[in-house]
Amino acid sequence: MTLLSHLDSYATYSACWSYVHHDGREYAILGTTEGTSIVRLTDPANPVEVGFINGPTSDWREAKQYRNWVYVVTEGTGAGRGLQVISMENPDQPDLVKTYRLTFDTAHT
């Protein structure tokens, strides 16, 4: 195994998920204490954070991908809690399109 790069922008991470755009670009979706970091990995030697979605403070943040959407949950409470829905239609400009709270508040995975 060869380490190609290292990106460590946040004090704490809780989870990592992958996203592959239909054109082949690859991204890491990283849960941090304060939100979700989205990192382009197209050039593995030069990872680039393309977006950060703020969320409630928590040691746990989980993300799952379905088609061009990333769904993020946390056990954190306060502003921004709920199920965050992130559009990856343009993955170099991820967009928080909705935070669903009607029947949902917090979760762990």
Backbone as JSON, one array per atom type, in Angstrom:
{
  "sequence": "MTLLSHLDSYATYSACWSYVHHDGREYAILGTTEGTSIVRLTDPANPVEVGFINGPTSDWREAKQYRNWVYVVTEGTGAGRGLQVISMENPDQPDLVKTYRLTFDTAHT",
  "N": [[0.85, -1.15, 0.0], [0.57, 2.23, -0.82], [0.84, 5.45, 0.41], [-0.75, 8.1, -0.99], [-1.61, 10.69, -0.53], [-2.57, 13.11, 1.98], [-5.11, 14.49, 3.84], [-6.18, 16.55, 6.29], [-8.23, 18.33, 7.66], [-9.94, 18.83, 9.78], [-10.69, 18.57, 13.3], [-11.92, 16.25, 14.3], [-13.19, 13.24, 12.97], [-15.93, 11.17, 11.91], [-17.08, 9.33, 10.17], [-16.93, 7.81, 6.9], [-17.89, 7.92, 3.55], [-18.47, 6.9, 0.18], [-18.82, 8.57, -2.99], [-19.6, 8.33, -6.33], [-19.74, 10.05, -9.2], [-21.84, 10.04, -12.15], [-20.2, 10.53, -14.31], [-17.81, 9.48, -13.61], [-16.14, 10.79, -11.78], [-14.72, 10.75, -8.52], [-15.54, 10.96, -5.04], [-15.11, 11.66, -1.54], [-17.19, 11.45, 1.23], [-17.23, 12.94, 4.2], [-17.9, 12.68, 7.59], [-17.78, 15.1, 10.08], [-17.14, 16.74, 13.24], [-18.58, 19.13, 13.16], [-20.04, 19.15, 10.79], [-20.48, 18.11, 7.34], [-17.97, 17.15, 5.21], [-17.02, 17.35, 1.84], [-15.04, 15.81, -0.46], [-13.15, 15.93, -3.36], [-11.72, 13.27, -5.16], [-10.59, 12.73, -7.56], [-8.01, 13.1, -8.56], [-5.95, 11.3, -6.88], [-3.57, 12.01, -5.58], [-3.9, 14.63, -5.01], [-6.16, 15.61, -3.16], [-9.21, 17.52, -2.92], [-11.19, 19.65, -1.05], [-14.44, 20.24, -1.87], [-16.78, 21.13, -0.85], [-18.61, 22.04, 2.14], [-20.97, 21.14, 4.44], [-22.71, 22.53, 6.95], [-23.76, 21.36, 10.19], [-25.53, 20.14, 13.13], [-23.56, 20.1, 16.13], [-21.76, 17.18, 16.81], [-20.34, 14.03, 17.77], [-20.83, 11.99, 16.08], [-21.64, 11.37, 12.77], [-23.27, 10.35, 9.95], [-23.35, 9.26, 6.54], [-25.07, 8.41, 3.55], [-25.37, 7.39, 0.16], [-27.51, 7.79, -2.65], [-28.15, 7.5, -5.93], [-27.94, 10.73, -7.28], [-27.88, 11.9, -4.8], [-27.02, 12.64, -1.43], [-27.5, 11.53, 1.81], [-27.61, 12.63, 5.1], [-27.21, 12.0, 8.53], [-27.31, 12.61, 12.09], [-26.65, 12.32, 15.62], [-26.68, 14.64, 16.9], [-28.09, 17.59, 18.4], [-29.99, 20.64, 18.09], [-29.57, 23.59, 16.04], [-30.11, 22.84, 12.64], [-30.59, 20.12, 12.86], [-31.9, 16.88, 11.92], [-32.74, 15.07, 8.92], [-30.44, 15.56, 6.55], [-30.44, 16.49, 3.17], [-28.5, 16.3, 0.43], [-27.72, 17.58, -2.69], [-25.93, 16.18, -5.33], [-25.78, 16.74, -7.95], [-24.2, 18.57, -9.37], [-21.27, 17.77, -8.49], [-19.0, 19.19, -7.75], [-19.98, 21.39, -6.59], [-21.61, 20.88, -4.14], [-24.92, 20.85, -2.77], [-26.98, 21.7, -0.14], [-30.18, 20.81, -0.09], [-32.42, 20.36, 1.41], [-33.52, 19.99, 4.77], [-34.91, 17.53, 6.38], [-37.45, 17.32, 8.76], [-39.98, 16.69, 9.54], [-41.07, 14.18, 10.49], [-38.87, 13.22, 11.73], [-35.87, 13.41, 13.59], [-33.25, 12.93, 14.97], [-30.55, 10.57, 14.42], [-28.52, 7.58, 14.33], [-26.7, 6.31, 11.95]],
  "CA": [[0.0, 0.0, 0.0], [1.32, 3.47, -0.91], [0.09, 6.65, 0.77], [-0.65, 9.07, -2.07], [-1.85, 12.03, -0.02], [-3.14, 13.18, 3.32], [-5.89, 15.7, 4.04], [-6.64, 16.49, 7.68], [-8.67, 19.7, 7.88], [-10.84, 18.94, 10.92], [-10.18, 17.95, 14.53], [-12.5, 14.94, 14.53], [-13.98, 12.63, 11.91], [-16.72, 10.08, 12.45], [-17.47, 8.34, 9.17], [-16.53, 8.1, 5.53], [-18.71, 7.24, 2.55], [-18.01, 7.25, -1.17], [-19.77, 9.01, -4.0], [-19.04, 8.33, -7.68], [-20.64, 10.73, -10.14], [-22.05, 9.23, -13.35], [-19.11, 10.73, -15.27], [-16.63, 8.78, -13.1], [-15.42, 11.51, -10.72], [-14.89, 10.12, -7.22], [-15.57, 11.87, -3.89], [-15.27, 11.14, -0.19], [-18.14, 12.19, 2.06], [-16.64, 12.77, 5.52], [-18.58, 13.24, 8.74], [-16.91, 15.78, 11.04], [-17.87, 17.17, 14.43], [-19.42, 20.3, 12.87], [-20.79, 19.03, 9.54], [-20.08, 17.12, 6.35], [-16.95, 17.61, 4.26], [-17.08, 16.62, 0.58], [-13.69, 15.92, -0.99], [-12.94, 15.33, -4.69], [-10.57, 12.36, -5.16], [-10.29, 12.39, -8.95], [-6.55, 12.98, -8.56], [-5.71, 10.84, -5.51], [-2.42, 12.68, -4.98], [-4.28, 16.0, -4.7], [-7.58, 15.71, -2.77], [-9.67, 18.9, -2.81], [-12.51, 19.81, -0.45], [-15.28, 21.04, -2.77], [-17.93, 21.66, -0.13], [-18.81, 21.72, 3.55], [-22.36, 21.36, 4.85], [-22.8, 22.65, 8.4], [-24.8, 20.6, 10.86], [-25.41, 20.25, 14.58], [-22.35, 19.53, 16.7], [-21.91, 15.79, 17.23], [-19.21, 13.15, 17.51], [-21.27, 11.0, 15.11], [-22.35, 11.87, 11.59], [-23.24, 9.28, 8.96], [-23.87, 9.63, 5.22], [-25.31, 7.36, 2.56], [-25.61, 7.96, -1.16], [-28.43, 7.14, -3.58], [-28.12, 8.27, -7.17], [-27.23, 12.01, -7.13], [-28.23, 12.45, -3.49], [-26.35, 12.14, -0.22], [-28.37, 11.7, 2.98], [-26.74, 12.73, 6.27], [-27.89, 12.02, 9.83], [-26.45, 12.71, 13.26], [-27.33, 12.3, 16.9], [-26.59, 15.99, 17.43], [-29.32, 18.37, 18.48], [-29.76, 22.07, 17.88], [-29.81, 24.09, 14.69], [-29.71, 21.99, 11.54], [-30.81, 18.68, 13.08], [-32.83, 16.25, 11.0], [-32.13, 14.35, 7.81], [-29.97, 16.51, 5.54], [-30.47, 15.97, 1.81], [-27.5, 17.06, -0.33], [-27.7, 17.29, -4.12], [-24.61, 16.04, -5.95], [-25.96, 16.89, -9.4], [-22.9, 19.14, -9.71], [-20.55, 17.37, -7.29], [-18.0, 20.18, -7.34], [-20.73, 22.4, -5.85], [-22.7, 20.2, -3.43], [-25.94, 21.8, -2.34], [-27.97, 21.23, 0.84], [-31.46, 21.22, -0.65], [-33.5, 20.19, 2.38], [-33.31, 19.29, 6.03], [-36.22, 16.96, 6.67], [-37.69, 17.2, 10.19], [-41.4, 16.49, 9.8], [-41.24, 13.0, 11.37], [-37.51, 12.72, 11.93], [-35.07, 14.41, 14.31], [-31.86, 12.5, 15.07], [-30.33, 9.13, 14.16], [-27.16, 7.1, 14.17], [-26.76, 5.43, 10.8]],
  "C": [[0.91, 1.23, 0.0], [0.42, 4.63, -0.55], [0.32, 7.69, -0.32], [-0.84, 10.5, -1.6], [-2.45, 11.94, 1.36], [-3.85, 14.52, 3.45], [-6.49, 15.61, 5.42], [-7.04, 17.9, 8.11], [-9.48, 19.91, 9.15], [-10.29, 18.16, 12.11], [-10.66, 16.51, 14.68], [-13.32, 14.5, 13.32], [-14.77, 11.46, 12.49], [-17.08, 9.01, 11.42], [-16.98, 8.78, 7.79], [-17.42, 7.28, 4.6], [-18.21, 7.68, 1.19], [-19.17, 7.77, -2.02], [-19.03, 9.0, -5.33], [-20.08, 8.92, -8.61], [-20.75, 9.89, -11.41], [-20.97, 9.43, -14.4], [-17.78, 10.14, -14.77], [-15.84, 9.52, -12.02], [-15.75, 10.9, -9.35], [-14.73, 11.14, -6.09], [-15.63, 11.07, -2.61], [-16.25, 12.06, 0.54], [-17.72, 11.91, 3.5], [-17.49, 13.43, 6.6], [-17.55, 13.87, 9.67], [-17.77, 16.2, 12.23], [-18.88, 18.26, 14.1], [-20.24, 20.19, 11.6], [-20.21, 17.96, 8.64], [-19.13, 17.75, 5.35], [-17.05, 16.73, 3.01], [-15.79, 16.9, -0.17], [-13.61, 15.21, -2.34], [-11.65, 14.52, -4.67], [-10.16, 11.96, -6.57], [-8.79, 12.24, -9.18], [-6.16, 12.59, -7.14], [-4.51, 11.5, -4.82], [-2.74, 14.1, -4.55], [-5.77, 16.09, -4.34], [-7.96, 17.17, -2.55], [-11.05, 18.9, -2.15], [-13.32, 20.74, -1.35], [-16.49, 21.61, -2.06], [-17.92, 21.24, 1.32], [-20.23, 22.1, 3.91], [-22.39, 21.38, 6.37], [-23.93, 21.8, 8.94], [-24.64, 20.76, 12.36], [-24.14, 19.57, 15.07], [-22.63, 18.12, 17.21], [-20.62, 15.03, 16.94], [-19.53, 12.13, 16.43], [-22.04, 11.66, 13.98], [-22.17, 10.81, 10.51], [-23.87, 9.75, 7.66], [-24.06, 8.38, 4.37], [-25.7, 8.04, 1.26], [-26.63, 7.12, -1.92], [-28.55, 8.03, -4.8], [-27.35, 9.57, -6.97], [-27.53, 12.68, -5.81], [-27.37, 11.82, -2.41], [-27.26, 12.5, 0.96], [-27.5, 11.62, 4.22], [-27.6, 12.79, 7.53], [-26.85, 12.15, 10.93], [-27.31, 12.59, 14.51], [-27.34, 13.68, 17.54], [-27.94, 16.7, 17.44], [-28.97, 19.84, 18.3], [-30.02, 22.42, 16.43], [-29.29, 23.12, 13.64], [-29.98, 20.51, 11.73], [-31.9, 18.18, 12.14], [-32.07, 15.48, 9.95], [-31.74, 15.37, 6.74], [-29.93, 15.81, 4.18], [-29.58, 16.88, 0.96], [-27.56, 16.62, -1.79], [-26.24, 17.24, -4.59], [-24.73, 16.09, -7.47], [-24.71, 17.52, -10.01], [-22.0, 18.88, -8.5], [-19.43, 18.32, -6.86], [-18.65, 21.37, -6.64], [-21.9, 21.72, -5.14], [-23.64, 21.21, -2.8], [-26.89, 21.13, -1.34], [-29.33, 21.73, 0.37], [-32.6, 21.14, 0.36], [-32.95, 19.57, 3.66], [-34.69, 18.83, 6.48], [-36.38, 16.74, 8.17], [-39.14, 16.87, 10.53], [-41.66, 15.32, 10.77], [-39.91, 12.41, 11.77], [-36.68, 13.8, 12.62], [-33.58, 14.05, 14.35], [-31.76, 11.0, 14.79], [-28.84, 8.85, 14.19], [-27.21, 6.02, 13.11], [-28.18, 5.08, 10.49]]
}
